[in-house]
């Protein structure tokens, strides 16, 4: 399995949207992001079967997406 895949794009877009419109608290974001990756350890579905490297890269991609979303929110609030 590769570190980045189609799910990575989905993770990035999801967390960018959450950061832009719903949430700007990094603590809650990290709990949700890491919590989901932990939940995937016990889910019996094929999409949840990943290597540890891929799980770590998912969290990194999540952080990048969330950072982008929060940055856009802050930039637009400064303009108004």
C-alpha positions in Angstrom: 0.0 0.0 0.0 1.2 3.5 -0.8 1.4 6.3 1.7 -1.0 8.6 -0.3 -4.0 7.3 -2.1 -7.5 8.4 -3.2 -8.6 8.3 0.5 -5.9 10.9 1.2 -7.6 13.4 -1.1 -10.9 12.7 0.7 -9.2 13.2 4.1 -7.7 16.5 2.9 -10.9 17.9 1.4 -13.0 16.8 4.4 -10.7 18.4 7.0 -10.2 21.6 4.9 -14.0 21.9 4.8 -14.4 21.3 8.5 -11.6 23.8 9.3 -13.1 26.4 7.0 -16.8 26.1 8.0 -17.2 24.2 11.3 -14.3 24.0 13.7 -11.2 25.9 14.5 -10.1 24.1 17.7 -6.9 22.0 17.2 -7.5 19.9 20.3 -10.9 18.7 19.1 -9.6 18.2 15.6 -6.7 16.0 16.8 -9.0 13.9 19.0 -11.4 13.4 16.0 -8.6 12.7 13.5 -6.5 10.3 15.7 -9.7 8.8 17.1 -10.9 7.9 13.7 -7.6 6.2 12.8 -7.8 4.2 16.1 -11.4 3.2 15.3 -10.2 1.9 11.9 -8.0 -0.6 13.8 -11.2 -2.5 14.8 -13.5 -1.9 11.8 -14.0 -5.0 9.8 -14.1 -3.2 6.4 -11.5 -3.4 3.7 -11.0 0.4 3.5 -9.9 0.3 7.2 -7.1 -2.2 6.6 -4.0 0.0 6.3 -0.4 -0.1 7.3 0.8 2.1 10.2 2.7 4.2 7.7 -0.5 5.0 5.9 -2.4 5.8 9.1 0.4 8.2 10.1 0.3 9.8 6.6 -3.5 10.1 6.9 -3.1 12.1 10.1 -0.5 14.3 8.4 -2.8 14.9 5.5 -5.7 15.6 7.9 -3.5 18.3 9.6 -2.6 19.9 6.3 -6.2 20.0 5.3 -7.4 21.4 8.6 -4.6 24.0 8.6 -5.6 25.2 5.2 -9.3 25.4 6.1 -8.6 27.3 9.3 -6.2 29.6 7.5 -8.8 30.4 4.9 -11.3 31.1 7.6 -8.9 33.5 9.5 -7.9 35.2 6.3 -11.5 35.9 5.2 -12.5 37.1 8.7 -9.6 39.6 8.6 -11.0 41.0 5.3 -14.4 41.6 6.7 
